[in-house]
């Protein structure tokens, strides 16, 4: 498996569509909150009707749609490797 890009970016369009790069693992998700890890640490996305539209485990790219209300970055040192969720979506 190729190494996931060590860079991270987040592009939010109209608070409805979020494109992420550098995603290394998804901790948990439901329609109100998605908790994940990026190459630069923890990230929690909160909103309503959230949906993971796509995730490429080889590149670390992820697309999220819904009513996005907040992006909260956590501890920069907590970087989790690709886990079960990521492996299942291969």
C-alpha positions in Angstrom: 0.0 0.0 0.0 1.4 3.4 -0.9 2.1 5.8 1.9 -0.7 8.4 2.5 0.3 11.9 1.7 1.8 13.6 4.8 0.1 16.9 3.8 -3.5 17.8 4.9 -6.0 20.1 3.4 -9.6 20.9 4.0 -11.8 22.7 1.3 -15.3 23.6 2.4 -17.7 24.8 -0.2 -20.9 26.5 0.7 -20.9 24.7 4.1 -22.4 21.7 2.2 -19.4 19.9 0.7 -16.0 19.2 2.4 -13.0 17.8 0.6 -10.2 16.5 2.8 -6.7 15.1 2.0 -4.3 13.4 4.4 -7.0 11.3 6.2 -5.4 8.4 7.9 -8.3 6.8 9.8 -12.0 7.4 10.6 -12.7 6.9 14.3 -16.5 7.2 14.3 -19.3 8.7 12.2 -23.0 9.3 12.3 -25.2 11.9 10.7 -24.3 14.5 13.3 -20.5 14.0 13.8 -17.5 12.5 12.0 -14.4 11.9 14.1 -11.2 11.2 12.1 -7.5 11.4 12.1 -5.4 13.3 9.5 -1.6 13.3 8.9 -1.7 16.5 11.1 -3.8 15.1 14.0 -7.4 14.8 15.1 -10.3 16.4 13.3 -14.0 16.4 14.3 -16.7 17.5 11.8 -20.1 18.4 13.2 -23.3 19.1 11.5 -26.6 17.6 10.3 -27.3 14.9 7.7 -23.5 14.3 7.3 -22.6 11.7 4.8 -19.2 10.3 3.8 -19.6 10.4 0.0 -16.2 8.8 -0.8 -12.9 7.9 0.8 -9.8 6.7 -1.0 -7.6 4.8 1.5 -4.6 4.8 -0.9 -4.4 8.6 -1.2 -6.1 9.7 2.0 -8.7 11.7 0.2 -12.3 12.0 1.6 -15.5 13.8 0.5 -18.2 14.7 3.0 -21.6 16.2 2.2 -24.3 17.6 4.5 -25.0 20.6 6.6 -21.5 21.3 8.0 -21.5 23.4 11.1 -18.0 23.1 12.5 -14.5 21.7 11.9 -12.6 21.2 15.2 -9.0 20.2 15.3 -7.7 18.4 18.3 -4.3 17.2 19.4 -1.7 17.5 16.6 0.3 14.6 18.0 -2.5 12.0 17.8 -2.1 10.5 14.4 -3.7 7.1 14.0 -2.8 4.7 11.3 -5.4 3.3 8.9 -7.8 1.1 10.9 -10.6 -1.3 10.4 -13.0 1.2 8.8 -10.4 2.2 6.2 -9.5 -1.3 5.4 -13.1 -2.4 5.0 -13.7 0.4 2.5 -10.8 -0.6 0.2 
